[in-house]
Amino acid sequence: MALLLVGALAFAACEPEETTVVVDEDLLIGTWYAADNFQEYWRYDMTHTGETWDVSEDVQEGEGTRFNWSTTEDQLRIDLFGQMGQHVYYDYTVTDQKASSLTWRDSYGNSRTFYRK
């Protein structure tokens, strides 16, 4: 009886597995704004390029930071082009993707959600 109880508790303690999202690049194309401040924008173009800008810093579309992007399964890689010509890479795990929303997690475990403009 004790073995059955231990087995039941061990089974109940297991966390459900996280399902892996495969990034749909067609859904990614377009302009997105950050849900946490509504002033940060990311635009993904079909040519795997894009631009990010923050209107709270008085930066408008066309004045922002350019980037290249790529995907592999649930990974989104952003290659930002700095003002001095440097490249800054960011890798995100896409945890949820819909036609109107996108959620990613950075390497520190922080999640952010974006909505389609």
A tleap script that builds the chain and sets N, CA, C and O, in Angstrom:
source leaprc.protein.ff14SB
mol = sequence {
  NMET ALA LEU LEU LEU VAL GLY ALA LEU ALA
  PHE ALA ALA CYS GLU PRO GLU GLU THR THR
  VAL VAL VAL ASP GLU ASP LEU LEU ILE GLY
  THR TRP TYR ALA ALA ASP ASN PHE GLN GLU
  TYR TRP ARG TYR ASP MET THR HIE THR GLY
  GLU THR TRP ASP VAL SER GLU ASP VAL GLN
  GLU GLY GLU GLY THR ARG PHE ASN TRP SER
  THR THR GLU ASP GLN LEU ARG ILE ASP LEU
  PHE GLY GLN MET GLY GLN HIE VAL TYR TYR
  ASP TYR THR VAL THR ASP GLN LYS ALA SER
  SER LEU THR TRP ARG ASP SER TYR GLY ASN
  SER ARG THR PHE TYR ARG CLYS
}
set mol.1.N position { 0.808 -1.183 0.000 }
set mol.1.CA position { 0.000 0.000 0.000 }
set mol.1.C position { 0.866 1.268 0.000 }
set mol.1.O position { 0.566 2.248 -0.682 }
set mol.2.N position { 1.957 1.215 0.793 }
set mol.2.CA position { 2.858 2.368 0.869 }
set mol.2.C position { 3.512 2.641 -0.482 }
set mol.2.O position { 3.699 3.801 -0.851 }
set mol.3.N position { 3.859 1.597 -1.220 }
set mol.3.CA position { 4.458 1.773 -2.542 }
set mol.3.C position { 3.489 2.440 -3.506 }
set mol.3.O position { 3.888 3.290 -4.301 }
set mol.4.N position { 2.231 2.061 -3.440 }
set mol.4.CA position { 1.227 2.693 -4.300 }
set mol.4.C position { 1.076 4.170 -3.975 }
set mol.4.O position { 0.944 4.994 -4.880 }
set mol.5.N position { 1.095 4.510 -2.700 }
set mol.5.CA position { 0.976 5.898 -2.280 }
set mol.5.C position { 2.173 6.702 -2.757 }
set mol.5.O position { 1.999 7.810 -3.265 }
set mol.6.N position { 3.372 6.183 -2.609 }
set mol.6.CA position { 4.588 6.864 -3.077 }
set mol.6.C position { 4.537 7.043 -4.588 }
set mol.6.O position { 4.881 8.109 -5.097 }
set mol.7.N position { 4.113 6.017 -5.304 }
set mol.7.CA position { 4.013 6.102 -6.759 }
set mol.7.C position { 3.006 7.145 -7.198 }
set mol.7.O position { 3.258 7.886 -8.149 }
set mol.8.N position { 1.872 7.214 -6.523 }
set mol.8.CA position { 0.846 8.202 -6.857 }
set mol.8.C position { 1.348 9.612 -6.592 }
set mol.8.O position { 1.091 10.512 -7.391 }
set mol.9.N position { 2.055 9.825 -5.494 }
set mol.9.CA position { 2.594 11.153 -5.181 }
set mol.9.C position { 3.673 11.566 -6.175 }
set mol.9.O position { 3.745 12.729 -6.573 }
set mol.10.N position { 4.499 10.629 -6.567 }
set mol.10.CA position { 5.556 10.930 -7.543 }
set mol.10.C position { 4.943 11.317 -8.881 }
set mol.10.O position { 5.426 12.236 -9.543 }
set mol.11.N position { 3.890 10.627 -9.281 }
set mol.11.CA position { 3.223 10.929 -10.546 }
set mol.11.C position { 2.546 12.295 -10.481 }
set mol.11.O position { 2.592 13.056 -11.447 }
set mol.12.N position { 1.919 12.608 -9.352 }
set mol.12.CA position { 1.218 13.884 -9.193 }
set mol.12.C position { 2.190 15.049 -9.150 }
set mol.12.O position { 1.815 16.169 -9.500 }
set mol.13.N position { 3.424 14.819 -8.733 }
set mol.13.CA position { 4.409 15.890 -8.624 }
set mol.13.C position { 5.021 16.256 -9.964 }
set mol.13.O position { 5.659 17.303 -10.076 }
set mol.14.N position { 4.847 15.434 -10.975 }
set mol.14.CA position { 5.420 15.713 -12.286 }
set mol.14.C position { 4.719 16.908 -12.920 }
set mol.14.O position { 3.491 16.995 -12.916 }
set mol.15.N position { 5.504 17.820 -13.460 }
set mol.15.CA position { 4.938 18.963 -14.169 }
set mol.15.C position { 4.649 18.563 -15.599 }
set mol.15.O position { 5.372 17.749 -16.174 }
set mol.16.N position { 3.595 19.127 -16.187 }
set mol.16.CA position { 3.316 18.805 -17.590 }
set mol.16.C position { 4.432 19.329 -18.486 }
set mol.16.O position { 5.025 20.373 -18.209 }
set mol.17.N position { 4.708 18.611 -19.540 }
set mol.17.CA position { 5.745 19.039 -20.470 }
set mol.17.C position { 5.295 20.278 -21.222 }
set mol.17.O position { 4.123 20.422 -21.570 }
set mol.18.N position { 6.256 21.182 -21.472 }
set mol.18.CA position { 5.973 22.371 -22.253 }
set mol.18.C position { 5.940 21.986 -23.729 }
set mol.18.O position { 6.838 21.294 -24.208 }
set mol.19.N position { 4.940 22.417 -24.431 }
set mol.19.CA position { 4.886 22.133 -25.859 }
set mol.19.C position { 5.753 23.142 -26.597 }
set mol.19.O position { 5.752 24.330 -26.276 }
set mol.20.N position { 6.480 22.665 -27.571 }
set mol.20.CA position { 7.355 23.519 -28.359 }
set mol.20.C position { 6.554 24.170 -29.476 }
set mol.20.O position { 5.819 23.505 -30.206 }
set mol.21.N position { 6.707 25.471 -29.592 }
set mol.21.CA position { 6.070 26.233 -30.662 }
set mol.21.C position { 7.049 26.297 -31.820 }
set mol.21.O position { 8.208 26.661 -31.622 }
set mol.22.N position { 6.616 25.956 -33.011 }
set mol.22.CA position { 7.438 26.149 -34.202 }
set mol.22.C position { 7.039 27.499 -34.780 }
set mol.22.O position { 5.879 27.712 -35.133 }
set mol.23.N position { 8.007 28.414 -34.876 }
set mol.23.CA position { 7.714 29.767 -35.330 }
set mol.23.C position { 7.212 29.729 -36.770 }
set mol.23.O position { 7.852 29.152 -37.649 }
set mol.24.N position { 6.068 30.347 -36.994 }
set mol.24.CA position { 5.496 30.510 -38.325 }
set mol.24.C position { 5.946 31.874 -38.838 }
set mol.24.O position { 5.429 32.903 -38.403 }
set mol.25.N position { 6.906 31.886 -39.761 }
set mol.25.CA position { 7.462 33.148 -40.253 }
set mol.25.C position { 6.408 34.004 -40.940 }
set mol.25.O position { 6.484 35.231 -40.877 }
set mol.26.N position { 5.424 33.389 -41.594 }
set mol.26.CA position { 4.365 34.169 -42.239 }
set mol.26.C position { 3.569 34.963 -41.212 }
set mol.26.O position { 3.156 36.089 -41.486 }
set mol.27.N position { 3.349 34.386 -40.026 }
set mol.27.CA position { 2.640 35.106 -38.971 }
set mol.27.C position { 3.506 36.190 -38.342 }
set mol.27.O position { 2.986 37.165 -37.800 }
set mol.28.N position { 4.815 36.026 -38.411 }
set mol.28.CA position { 5.732 36.986 -37.802 }
set mol.28.C position { 5.828 38.285 -38.603 }
set mol.28.O position { 6.034 39.356 -38.032 }
set mol.29.N position { 5.680 38.189 -39.910 }
set mol.29.CA position { 5.810 39.365 -40.784 }
set mol.29.C position { 4.793 40.427 -40.371 }
set mol.29.O position { 3.605 40.135 -40.229 }
set mol.30.N position { 5.263 41.653 -40.180 }
set mol.30.CA position { 4.386 42.760 -39.811 }
set mol.30.C position { 4.961 43.557 -38.663 }
set mol.30.O position { 6.107 43.358 -38.261 }
set mol.31.N position { 4.154 44.459 -38.139 }
set mol.31.CA position { 4.577 45.337 -37.054 }
set mol.31.C position { 3.891 44.922 -35.762 }
set mol.31.O position { 2.692 44.647 -35.740 }
set mol.32.N position { 4.675 44.881 -34.680 }
set mol.32.CA position { 4.222 44.439 -33.366 }
set mol.32.C position { 4.576 45.499 -32.334 }
set mol.32.O position { 5.593 46.180 -32.466 }
set mol.33.N position { 3.747 45.643 -31.311 }
set mol.33.CA position { 4.076 46.553 -30.210 }
set mol.33.C position { 4.099 45.776 -28.897 }
set mol.33.O position { 3.379 44.794 -28.718 }
set mol.34.N position { 4.948 46.245 -27.989 }
set mol.34.CA position { 5.145 45.556 -26.716 }
set mol.34.C position { 3.948 45.767 -25.806 }
set mol.34.O position { 3.465 46.889 -25.652 }
set mol.35.N position { 3.475 44.688 -25.207 }
set mol.35.CA position { 2.300 44.749 -24.327 }
set mol.35.C position { 2.605 45.473 -23.017 }
set mol.35.O position { 1.688 45.970 -22.364 }
set mol.36.N position { 3.881 45.538 -22.623 }
set mol.36.CA position { 4.204 46.123 -21.321 }
set mol.36.C position { 4.420 47.628 -21.349 }
set mol.36.O position { 4.468 48.258 -20.292 }
set mol.37.N position { 4.554 48.230 -22.556 }
set mol.37.CA position { 4.707 49.690 -22.554 }
set mol.37.C position { 4.013 50.377 -23.735 }
set mol.37.O position { 3.930 51.605 -23.755 }
set mol.38.N position { 3.524 49.638 -24.698 }
set mol.38.CA position { 2.747 50.155 -25.831 }
set mol.38.C position { 3.476 51.221 -26.651 }
set mol.38.O position { 2.855 51.901 -27.468 }
set mol.39.N position { 4.777 51.372 -26.442 }
set mol.39.CA position { 5.516 52.384 -27.190 }
set mol.39.C position { 6.726 51.799 -27.905 }
set mol.39.O position { 7.389 52.498 -28.671 }
set mol.40.N position { 7.018 50.535 -27.667 }
set mol.40.CA position { 8.135 49.846 -28.321 }
set mol.40.C position { 7.575 49.017 -29.470 }
set mol.40.O position { 6.653 48.221 -29.290 }
set mol.41.N position { 8.144 49.215 -30.645 }
set mol.41.CA position { 7.656 48.540 -31.846 }
set mol.41.C position { 8.754 47.715 -32.493 }
set mol.41.O position { 9.929 48.079 -32.456 }
set mol.42.N position { 8.353 46.595 -33.086 }
set mol.42.CA position { 9.240 45.727 -33.856 }
set mol.42.C position { 8.541 45.439 -35.176 }
set mol.42.O position { 7.390 45.000 -35.187 }
set mol.43.N position { 9.236 45.686 -36.302 }
set mol.43.CA position { 8.681 45.363 -37.619 }
set mol.43.C position { 9.552 44.302 -38.275 }
set mol.43.O position { 10.753 44.494 -38.463 }
set mol.44.N position { 8.925 43.171 -38.623 }
set mol.44.CA position { 9.604 42.066 -39.288 }
set mol.44.C position { 9.197 42.085 -40.758 }
set mol.44.O position { 8.011 42.015 -41.082 }
set mol.45.N position { 10.188 42.180 -41.646 }
set mol.45.CA position { 9.933 42.214 -43.081 }
set mol.45.C position { 10.151 40.834 -43.694 }
set mol.45.O position { 10.846 39.995 -43.122 }
set mol.46.N position { 9.551 40.607 -44.864 }
set mol.46.CA position { 9.667 39.313 -45.543 }
set mol.46.C position { 11.105 38.990 -45.937 }
set mol.46.O position { 11.442 37.823 -46.141 }
set mol.47.N position { 11.943 39.993 -46.045 }
set mol.47.CA position { 13.337 39.800 -46.456 }
set mol.47.C position { 14.252 39.431 -45.284 }
set mol.47.O position { 15.476 39.487 -45.411 }
set mol.48.N position { 13.667 39.057 -44.154 }
set mol.48.CA position { 14.400 38.711 -42.932 }
set mol.48.C position { 15.199 39.891 -42.395 }
set mol.48.O position { 16.246 39.719 -41.772 }
set mol.49.N position { 14.694 41.068 -42.643 }
set mol.49.CA position { 15.234 42.293 -42.067 }
set mol.49.C position { 14.114 42.920 -41.242 }
set mol.49.O position { 12.986 42.428 -41.251 }
set mol.50.N position { 14.418 43.988 -40.539 }
set mol.50.CA position { 13.385 44.657 -39.769 }
set mol.50.C position { 13.914 45.903 -39.114 }
set mol.50.O position { 15.047 46.327 -39.346 }
set mol.51.N position { 13.060 46.485 -38.282 }
set mol.51.CA position { 13.412 47.703 -37.577 }
set mol.51.C position { 12.688 47.711 -36.239 }
set mol.51.O position { 11.549 47.255 -36.139 }
set mol.52.N position { 13.347 48.228 -35.220 }
set mol.52.CA position { 12.718 48.423 -33.920 }
set mol.52.C position { 12.872 49.878 -33.520 }
set mol.52.O position { 13.899 50.498 -33.794 }
set mol.53.N position { 11.844 50.428 -32.865 }
set mol.53.CA position { 11.886 51.817 -32.426 }
set mol.53.C position { 11.026 51.968 -31.183 }
set mol.53.O position { 10.157 51.144 -30.896 }
set mol.54.N position { 11.294 53.049 -30.451 }
set mol.54.CA position { 10.592 53.317 -29.199 }
set mol.54.C position { 10.118 54.763 -29.234 }
set mol.54.O position { 10.926 55.687 -29.139 }
set mol.55.N position { 8.816 54.959 -29.369 }
set mol.55.CA position { 8.278 56.320 -29.488 }
set mol.55.C position { 8.425 57.102 -28.185 }
set mol.55.O position { 8.383 58.332 -28.209 }
set mol.56.N position { 8.598 56.418 -27.038 }
set mol.56.CA position { 8.819 57.138 -25.778 }
set mol.56.C position { 10.173 57.836 -25.779 }
set mol.56.O position { 10.398 58.768 -25.006 }
set mol.57.N position { 11.078 57.382 -26.651 }
set mol.57.CA position { 12.389 58.027 -26.801 }
set mol.57.C position { 12.402 58.936 -28.025 }
set mol.57.O position { 13.467 59.310 -28.517 }
set mol.58.N position { 11.211 59.290 -28.515 }
set mol.58.CA position { 11.029 60.168 -29.666 }
set mol.58.C position { 11.674 59.605 -30.935 }
set mol.58.O position { 12.200 60.353 -31.759 }
set mol.59.N position { 11.628 58.287 -31.079 }
set mol.59.CA position { 12.129 57.612 -32.270 }
set mol.59.C position { 10.917 57.039 -32.995 }
set mol.59.O position { 10.122 56.301 -32.412 }
set mol.60.N position { 10.786 57.382 -34.260 }
set mol.60.CA position { 9.650 56.946 -35.068 }
set mol.60.C position { 10.103 55.891 -36.074 }
set mol.60.O position { 11.299 55.681 -36.282 }
set mol.61.N position { 9.136 55.240 -36.685 }
set mol.61.CA position { 9.441 54.271 -37.737 }
set mol.61.C position { 10.258 54.966 -38.816 }
set mol.61.O position { 9.953 56.091 -39.210 }
set mol.62.N position { 11.289 54.296 -39.287 }
set mol.62.CA position { 12.203 54.883 -40.264 }
set mol.62.C position { 13.435 55.495 -39.619 }
set mol.62.O position { 14.416 55.783 -40.304 }
set mol.63.N position { 13.392 55.697 -38.294 }
set mol.63.CA position { 14.519 56.266 -37.547 }
set mol.63.C position { 15.108 55.258 -36.556 }
set mol.63.O position { 16.063 55.573 -35.846 }
set mol.64.N position { 14.550 54.065 -36.506 }
set mol.64.CA position { 14.918 53.089 -35.488 }
set mol.64.C position { 16.161 52.292 -35.819 }
set mol.64.O position { 16.907 52.622 -36.741 }
set mol.65.N position { 16.368 51.253 -35.062 }
set mol.65.CA position { 17.512 50.360 -35.211 }
set mol.65.C position { 17.141 49.234 -36.165 }
set mol.65.O position { 16.132 48.556 -35.973 }
set mol.66.N position { 17.955 49.039 -37.186 }
set mol.66.CA position { 17.728 47.979 -38.172 }
set mol.66.C position { 18.255 46.656 -37.620 }
set mol.66.O position { 19.160 46.627 -36.786 }
set mol.67.N position { 17.665 45.564 -38.107 }
set mol.67.CA position { 18.125 44.246 -37.681 }
set mol.67.C position { 17.824 43.210 -38.757 }
set mol.67.O position { 16.973 43.410 -39.624 }
set mol.68.N position { 18.541 42.108 -38.675 }
set mol.68.CA position { 18.224 40.895 -39.427 }
set mol.68.C position { 17.609 39.918 -38.444 }
set mol.68.O position { 17.888 39.981 -37.246 }
set mol.69.N position { 16.780 39.021 -38.937 }
set mol.69.CA position { 16.184 38.018 -38.065 }
set mol.69.C position { 16.163 36.669 -38.766 }
set mol.69.O position { 16.152 36.583 -39.994 }
set mol.70.N position { 16.157 35.617 -37.952 }
set mol.70.CA position { 16.056 34.257 -38.473 }
set mol.70.C position { 15.358 33.400 -37.419 }
set mol.70.O position { 15.311 33.752 -36.241 }
set mol.71.N position { 14.819 32.271 -37.869 }
set mol.71.CA position { 14.137 31.355 -36.958 }
set mol.71.C position { 14.635 29.934 -37.189 }
set mol.71.O position { 15.015 29.568 -38.301 }
set mol.72.N position { 14.628 29.156 -36.142 }
set mol.72.CA position { 14.874 27.715 -36.178 }
set mol.72.C position { 13.958 27.101 -35.145 }
set mol.72.O position { 14.153 27.289 -33.944 }
set mol.73.N position { 12.963 26.368 -35.603 }
set mol.73.CA position { 11.941 25.760 -34.742 }
set mol.73.C position { 11.326 26.814 -33.833 }
set mol.73.O position { 10.606 27.686 -34.320 }
set mol.74.N position { 11.590 26.764 -32.506 }
set mol.74.CA position { 10.987 27.746 -31.600 }
set mol.74.C position { 11.916 28.916 -31.283 }
set mol.74.O position { 11.608 29.734 -30.416 }
set mol.75.N position { 13.047 29.001 -31.977 }
set mol.75.CA position { 14.039 30.045 -31.706 }
set mol.75.C position { 13.912 31.206 -32.694 }
set mol.75.O position { 13.739 31.009 -33.897 }
set mol.76.N position { 14.002 32.415 -32.152 }
set mol.76.CA position { 14.025 33.642 -32.949 }
set mol.76.C position { 15.327 34.351 -32.633 }
set mol.76.O position { 15.575 34.713 -31.483 }
set mol.77.N position { 16.166 34.554 -33.646 }
set mol.77.CA position { 17.438 35.249 -33.467 }
set mol.77.C position { 17.325 36.625 -34.098 }
set mol.77.O position { 16.911 36.766 -35.248 }
set mol.78.N position { 17.702 37.641 -33.325 }
set mol.78.CA position { 17.704 39.034 -33.777 }
set mol.78.C position { 19.162 39.497 -33.819 }
set mol.78.O position { 19.897 39.342 -32.843 }
set mol.79.N position { 19.572 40.060 -34.945 }
set mol.79.CA position { 20.916 40.629 -35.120 }
set mol.79.C position { 20.742 42.129 -35.322 }
set mol.79.O position { 20.517 42.595 -36.439 }
set mol.80.N position { 20.850 42.893 -34.208 }
set mol.80.CA position { 20.695 44.346 -34.257 }
set mol.80.C position { 21.968 44.995 -34.779 }
set mol.80.O position { 23.074 44.569 -34.448 }
set mol.81.N position { 21.805 46.025 -35.594 }
set mol.81.CA position { 22.932 46.784 -36.125 }
set mol.81.C position { 23.100 48.046 -35.285 }
set mol.81.O position { 22.243 48.930 -35.305 }
set mol.82.N position { 24.204 48.128 -34.550 }
set mol.82.CA position { 24.465 49.291 -33.719 }
set mol.82.C position { 24.875 50.506 -34.535 }
set mol.82.O position { 25.209 50.390 -35.715 }
set mol.83.N position { 24.848 51.667 -33.902 }
set mol.83.CA position { 25.187 52.926 -34.571 }
set mol.83.C position { 26.638 52.972 -35.026 }
set mol.83.O position { 26.971 53.701 -35.961 }
set mol.84.N position { 27.496 52.209 -34.379 }
set mol.84.CA position { 28.918 52.200 -34.733 }
set mol.84.C position { 29.256 51.002 -35.616 }
set mol.84.O position { 30.432 50.684 -35.797 }
set mol.85.N position { 28.248 50.336 -36.165 }
set mol.85.CA position { 28.467 49.215 -37.064 }
set mol.85.C position { 28.579 47.862 -36.375 }
set mol.85.O position { 28.777 46.843 -37.037 }
set mol.86.N position { 28.455 47.842 -35.057 }
set mol.86.CA position { 28.561 46.576 -34.335 }
set mol.86.C position { 27.260 45.771 -34.487 }
set mol.86.O position { 26.196 46.319 -34.775 }
set mol.87.N position { 27.384 44.466 -34.285 }
set mol.87.CA position { 26.239 43.567 -34.307 }
set mol.87.C position { 25.979 43.080 -32.889 }
set mol.87.O position { 26.899 42.657 -32.189 }
set mol.88.N position { 24.733 43.142 -32.478 }
set mol.88.CA position { 24.337 42.658 -31.166 }
set mol.88.C position { 23.278 41.587 -31.393 }
set mol.88.O position { 22.220 41.853 -31.963 }
set mol.89.N position { 23.581 40.363 -30.934 }
set mol.89.CA position { 22.692 39.230 -31.166 }
set mol.89.C position { 21.837 38.959 -29.937 }
set mol.89.O position { 22.311 39.016 -28.802 }
set mol.90.N position { 20.570 38.662 -30.189 }
set mol.90.CA position { 19.640 38.264 -29.138 }
set mol.90.C position { 18.945 36.992 -29.597 }
set mol.90.O position { 18.484 36.900 -30.734 }
set mol.91.N position { 18.874 36.021 -28.713 }
set mol.91.CA position { 18.177 34.769 -28.999 }
set mol.91.C position { 16.976 34.659 -28.064 }
set mol.91.O position { 17.096 34.810 -26.848 }
set mol.92.N position { 15.828 34.397 -28.656 }
set mol.92.CA position { 14.586 34.273 -27.904 }
set mol.92.C position { 13.936 32.931 -28.208 }
set mol.92.O position { 14.064 32.402 -29.312 }
set mol.93.N position { 13.243 32.393 -27.225 }
set mol.93.CA position { 12.428 31.203 -27.425 }
set mol.93.C position { 10.984 31.663 -27.527 }
set mol.93.O position { 10.453 32.266 -26.595 }
set mol.94.N position { 10.354 31.382 -28.651 }
set mol.94.CA position { 8.955 31.755 -28.834 }
set mol.94.C position { 8.110 30.726 -28.099 }
set mol.94.O position { 8.156 29.533 -28.401 }
set mol.95.N position { 7.341 31.202 -27.134 }
set mol.95.CA position { 6.527 30.300 -26.316 }
set mol.95.C position { 5.060 30.304 -26.726 }
set mol.95.O position { 4.314 29.392 -26.370 }
set mol.96.N position { 4.642 31.325 -27.473 }
set mol.96.CA position { 3.263 31.385 -27.959 }
set mol.96.C position { 3.229 32.295 -29.182 }
set mol.96.O position { 3.796 33.387 -29.171 }
set mol.97.N position { 2.568 31.841 -30.223 }
set mol.97.CA position { 2.440 32.645 -31.433 }
set mol.97.C position { 1.049 32.458 -32.023 }
set mol.97.O position { 0.611 31.346 -32.317 }
set mol.98.N position { 0.378 33.584 -32.183 }
set mol.98.CA position { -0.936 33.612 -32.819 }
set mol.98.C position { -0.905 34.722 -33.868 }
set mol.98.O position { 0.078 35.457 -33.959 }
set mol.99.N position { -1.955 34.848 -34.650 }
set mol.99.CA position { -2.006 35.897 -35.668 }
set mol.99.C position { -1.946 37.287 -35.046 }
set mol.99.O position { -1.446 38.223 -35.671 }
set mol.100.N position { -2.453 37.432 -33.817 }
set mol.100.CA position { -2.517 38.761 -33.203 }
set mol.100.C position { -1.597 38.943 -32.001 }
set mol.100.O position { -1.524 40.047 -31.461 }
set mol.101.N position { -0.886 37.891 -31.559 }
set mol.101.CA position { 0.005 38.026 -30.406 }
set mol.101.C position { 1.217 37.106 -30.543 }
set mol.101.O position { 1.172 36.069 -31.204 }
set mol.102.N position { 2.290 37.526 -29.898 }
set mol.102.CA position { 3.561 36.799 -29.931 }
set mol.102.C position { 4.189 36.922 -28.549 }
set mol.102.O position { 4.301 38.025 -28.013 }
set mol.103.N position { 4.600 35.798 -27.969 }
set mol.103.CA position { 5.286 35.826 -26.680 }
set mol.103.C position { 6.616 35.119 -26.825 }
set mol.103.O position { 6.699 34.019 -27.371 }
set mol.104.N position { 7.659 35.772 -26.325 }
set mol.104.CA position { 8.980 35.160 -26.345 }
set mol.104.C position { 9.588 35.200 -24.947 }
set mol.104.O position { 9.180 35.988 -24.093 }
set mol.105.N position { 10.581 34.321 -24.734 }
set mol.105.CA position { 11.315 34.260 -23.472 }
set mol.105.C position { 12.793 34.418 -23.798 }
set mol.105.O position { 13.311 33.766 -24.705 }
set mol.106.N position { 13.475 35.298 -23.047 }
set mol.106.CA position { 14.905 35.493 -23.277 }
set mol.106.C position { 15.706 34.460 -22.494 }
set mol.106.O position { 15.138 33.624 -21.791 }
set mol.107.N position { 17.028 34.523 -22.620 }
set mol.107.CA position { 17.898 33.524 -21.983 }
set mol.107.C position { 17.910 33.641 -20.460 }
set mol.107.O position { 18.408 32.744 -19.780 }
set mol.108.N position { 17.370 34.733 -19.915 }
set mol.108.CA position { 17.281 34.907 -18.467 }
set mol.108.C position { 15.934 34.430 -17.915 }
set mol.108.O position { 15.701 34.489 -16.708 }
set mol.109.N position { 15.047 33.957 -18.801 }
set mol.109.CA position { 13.742 33.473 -18.373 }
set mol.109.C position { 12.660 34.534 -18.349 }
set mol.109.O position { 11.534 34.255 -17.937 }
set mol.110.N position { 12.979 35.757 -18.787 }
set mol.110.CA position { 11.996 36.839 -18.822 }
set mol.110.C position { 11.118 36.705 -20.062 }
set mol.110.O position { 11.624 36.508 -21.167 }
set mol.111.N position { 9.812 36.811 -19.879 }
set mol.111.CA position { 8.880 36.719 -21.006 }
set mol.111.C position { 8.334 38.089 -21.366 }
set mol.111.O position { 8.137 38.948 -20.507 }
set mol.112.N position { 8.094 38.272 -22.662 }
set mol.112.CA position { 7.461 39.497 -23.154 }
set mol.112.C position { 6.420 39.111 -24.186 }
set mol.112.O position { 6.601 38.161 -24.948 }
set mol.113.N position { 5.340 39.852 -24.201 }
set mol.113.CA position { 4.279 39.626 -25.176 }
set mol.113.C position { 4.143 40.858 -26.044 }
set mol.113.O position { 4.259 41.990 -25.574 }
set mol.114.N position { 3.896 40.618 -27.322 }
set mol.114.CA position { 3.700 41.670 -28.310 }
set mol.114.C position { 2.384 41.441 -29.028 }
set mol.114.O position { 1.929 40.307 -29.175 }
set mol.115.N position { 1.775 42.538 -29.476 }
set mol.115.CA position { 0.526 42.451 -30.227 }
set mol.115.C position { 0.711 43.065 -31.610 }
set mol.115.O position { 1.479 44.008 -31.797 }
set mol.116.N position { -0.006 42.509 -32.558 }
set mol.116.CA position { 0.083 43.016 -33.938 }
set mol.116.C position { -0.547 44.401 -34.008 }
set mol.116.O position { -1.623 44.646 -33.462 }
set mol.117.N position { 0.143 45.285 -34.685 }
set mol.117.CA position { -0.352 46.639 -34.867 }
set mol.117.C position { -1.411 46.649 -35.947 }
set mol.117.O position { -1.964 47.704 -36.260 }
savepdb mol mol.pdb
quit
